[in-house]
């Protein structure tokens, strides 16, 4: 790993915060076996910069750029909706891409559009592995019905009557590692329907291993599952734990979902330079 200071930008997408590093000169080797430990160290809150995840932005011969995305614990993730909006805003600000761009993730090619008002719109990779009405045991040893979909990463959706009273951390931790979803586990979303086309969502994220203030792929999963169950039309507004709203657009037929878009804010918080003390 590097022994030298590393320039970075801290960004937030609806409350999900990220460390973004311009790695086009390959100062950090994404295949280094020590990288997960290094990332976990710099993502520590209070002892370092702190973040829900870290991205390395690199050149790509076919699209505007590619990323390597890592969760706060150093594990690699295929996709992150809020992180993808931040990556798009970062790329536009640093002249890596224009207002319309395409970039490579482990889940596939993502298209993004940047507006003047900090709103970023993404075309998501096609969702798959939709399974409704899965009965599993909850922390209370009662049967809980959840619904599964992969929106770039695997998610389960658990409808609830009052989202404010849900013990997201304890129930989410149990469900995230439930044997039904072994070995990779899932992200866990608790969803309350607020109106005809509006939801509130709280998410326990694997890799962060805690509730986060927002989850873009989780918002998409929650909107699609709720649309499937309750015949909701596009677009659906999703209220996140941070208070920010995400807008989900989609085409829905009996065969499934297509043309799925996620729109929300992306904020540049600050730029800085990671010193060796940040990862020691």
Secondary structure, 3 states (H helix, E strand, C coil): CCCCCEEEEEEEECCEEEEEEECCCCCCCCCCCCHHHHHHHHCCECCECCCCEEEEEECCCCCCEEEEEEECCCCECCCCHHHHHHHHHHHHHCCCCCCEEEEEECCEEEEEEECCCCEEEEECCCCEEEEEEEEEECCCCCEEEEEEEECCCEEEEEECCCHHHCCHHHHHHHHHCCHHHCCCCCEEEEEEEEECCEEEEEEEECCCCEEECCCHHHHHHHHHHHHHHHCCCCCEEEECCCCCEEEEEEEEECCEEEEEEEEEECEEEEEEEECHHHHC
